[in-house]
Amino acid sequence: MGVDRPLAHGKSKTYLERVKKNQISHFNTYALPLLVGTVLSGLTIFAWRSLLRENDRQLEQHVQTELTLLENLITNELQDNFSALERMAKRWEIREETKKKEWEGEAKALLDNFSAYQSLEWINATYSTAWIVPLQGNEAFLNQVLSPADQKRLKIIASQQYRRTSFNPLLERSPNGRIFSADVPLFPNKRFDGFIRGKFDATHFLAQLWRDNGNKLFGIQVTDDTGLIYQNLNPAWQTQQWQESTVIINPPGIRWRLTVLPTPDLINQTHSSLLFFLLGGGLAIAWMLALAIYLAQITRQQNIQLEESIRQQKRIEETLEKNRLLQQAILEGSRYSIISTRTDGIIQTFNRAAEEMLGYQVEEVIYQQSLAIFHDPAEIEARGKELSAEFGFPVTGFDVFTTRAKQNLPDEAIWTYIRQDGSRFPVLLSMSALRDLDGKITGFLGIASDISERLASETQLKNTLQKLAAQKSALDKSAIVGTGSV
């Protein structure tokens, strides 16, 4: 009994050590893959978020660039419109006395060239509208005295002898937009002679400017302190508020706020789905690597059991490779045309004999042409009628070659092959189905041999037999006649 206890104690200690070692081994088996997968996933997500931020920065740059371009474009176009009005005022001052018809001609020319102006008016020194072009539709404004607020503003401008365009919103509106007044004071011989006023349809101006020059990957909105002037924004676009950019346009007398938003198309272009593929791919690689490490740990633990399996696998692979090389040698060395197709008839393999027999290069037909390219359509149609009558259902197209093979029936028939140069020759074509381990058809195999010589020999033999039969018949007749004479 005294001896058993140490043995029992020793066994218990060994068992506990083995259990502890197994526990440590199991911990290492799972902990390292989890650690690697977690760290690589974190790095992947960090890189993905960095790329997203870079894309957002690029999108913001696009928006800022478009904003700058539009700001300069609007400013320059406004200045062109104002400069035309100021040149008209300058000619008034130079002439000192302007005739109405002469002024109306200049006004019509300006309206033709600058369509944003709805009308041009001469407001005389008593702040009354004296002339209007065009008069039609504006009769109510003729001889109308300006409002006190409008007079006050214009008197301030006149007192400063400021010869540049003053731009201010009017209370009146066009059917579709906001109207502003562009006023230029007149000082012939330093004598105040009123103003030339252009009624400027800002909404029309901006719409035409955007139509002619705008980038359709952006939307814009133009407002001032009194409200909206123009916009082409879809309300759904404004969900990305952080991507909008605004600038203040400040030509003389103007304070417009220009806002630019990217369209969903531009956002989708910038936020390419490739980023999400990269994220998914990175996470997949991370956990595939973790899985690989896990499997490596398992493999290391089960190395003894797997060694024989690996050796067996190598033997199988060597055998498969030998079989593959043998099949390849048979395929390339065969005198028969061997062509395999997908289930839809598209050619997958095309051996050297087929190249020589049909005159096509392998790259001209692989994954491009159907087996039917080598056949006479009339023969295909005739064969289809035969098979339809045999099986009781319509057989057309590529099914003519595969219907019997699909049902594991022998299918060997004489066909006419057509070479690439158009010449024809007879072949004996055998069709069979290619199946996977589950018996599912994965394609078809056609083996054809040129039987031109055989048919020629058969024809020659037939002709020879016919001649021999004729000669025998003649000899028999001669014998009968000779016998009768005796």
Residue, then its C-alpha position, 0 to 999 in steps of 0.5 A: m500500500g505504501v508503494d501504491r500511493p507514490l505511483a498513484h500520486g505520480k500518475s495524478k501529477t502527470y495527468l494534471e501536467r498533461v491537462k495543463k499543457n493541453q489547456i495552454s495549447h488550446f489557449n494558444t490555438y485560439a488566442l493567436p488567431l483571434l489576436v491576429g484577426t482583431v489587429l488586422s481588422g482594426l488596421t483595415i478599418f483604420a485604413w478604410r476610414s482614412l481613405l473615406r476621409e481622403n475622398d471626402r477631402q477630395l470631394e470638398q476640393h471639387v466643391q470648392t473649385e466649382l464654387t470658385l469657378l461659379e463665383n468668378l463666372i457670375t461676377n464676370e457676367l454681372q460685370d459685363n452686363f453692368s459695363a454695357l449699361e455704363r457704356m450706354a450712360k457714357r455715350w449719353e454724357i458725351r452727346e450731352e443731349t440724347k434724342k429719344k429715337e437714338w436712345e431707343g435704338e441703343a436700348k433695343a441693341l443692348l436688350d438683344n445682347f443681354s437677355a437678362y435685362q427685361s427693360l431699360e428706362w430713363i429716369n429723369a432728374t425729377y425721378s420720373t420714368a420718362w422713356i421705356v424700352p420696350l414700352q409694350g407691357n410696361e405702360a403702367f411704369l411710364n411717367q411714374v414717379l419713383s417711390p420715396a425710398d427709391q428716390k432717397r437711395l438714388k439721390i444719395i448716389a447722385s450726390q456722390q456723383y458715383r458713375r458706377t452701376s448701383f444694383n438693388p432688388l425691386l419689389e416687383r417680380s417676373p412670373n418666374g424670378r426676382i427683379f433687380s434694378a441696375d441704375v447708372p447716374l447721368f452727369p453730362n457736363k457735370r449736370f445731373d440728368g437722371f439715371i438709366r435703369g435696367k430692370f434685371d431678371a436675376t433668376h433668368f440670368l442665373a438659369q441661363l448662365w447655369r444652362d450654358n456653363g454649369n457642371k451638371l455634377f453640382g447643384i447651386q442655390v443663390t439667395d440674398d437677404t430677402g430670400l431665394i433668387y435661383q436654385n436647381l437643387n433636389p431636396a434629397w441632395q441637401t441631406q449631405q449638409w456637410q458637403e455644401s460650400t457657400v461664398i458671398i458675391n460682392p460686386p457693387g451693390i450686391r450681396w448674394r450668397l452662392t451655395v454649391l452642393p454635389t449631386p448624388d452622382l458626384i458623391n457616388q463617383t467620389h465614394s467609390s464602391l471599391l472602398f467598400f470592396l476593399l473594406g470587405g476584402g481587407l476584413a476577409i483577408a484578416w480573418m482568412l489569415a486568422l483562420a490560416i493561423y488557426l489551421a496551422q496550429i491545429t495542423r501542428q497539433q495533429n502533424i503525425q496524423l496528417e503526415e500520412s494524409i499529406r503523403q497520400q495527397k501528394r501521391i494522388e496529385e502526382t497521379l492526377e498530374k500524370n493522368r492530366l499529362l496523359q490526357q493532354a498527350i492523347l488530346e494533342g496527339s490524336r488524329y481525331s478532332i476533339i472539341s469540348t463545349r459548355t452546356d450552351g455549346i460554346i467551345q472550351t477545348f479545341n485540339r491540334a487535329a481540329e485546328e488542322m482539320l477545320g483551318y481555325q486557330v484555337e484562339e479564334v474559337i475558344y469561348q467565342q464560337s459554338l460547335a454549330i459554326f462547323h456545320d451546315p444549317a440545313e443538316i442541323e435542321a434535317r437532323g432536328k426533324e429526325l430527333s423530334a420525330e424520334f423523341g416526340f418533342p421539338v429538337t432545335g439548335f444545339d440540342v440537335f447535337t446533345t439530345r441523345a447524349k443527355q439521355n446516355l444514348p449513343d450518338e454517332a452520325i455522319w455530318t458535313y464539316i465546313r472548314q474556315d475557307g468554306s470547303r466541306f468534308p464528311v466526318l463521323l461525329s460521336m457526341s457524349a455528355l461530360r458529367d461531374l461526380d454528382g452526375k450533373i452535365t457540365g458540358f459535351l465532348g465531340i470526337a470527329s474523324d475525317i471519313s472522306e477516304r473511307l467514303a471514297s473507298e466505299t464508293q469505289l468498292k461499290n462501283t467495283l462490285q457493281k461492275l463485277a456483278a454486271q460482268k457476272s451477269a453477262l457471263d451467266k447469260s453467255a453460258i446460258v446461250g452456249t448451253g442452248s446452242v448445244 
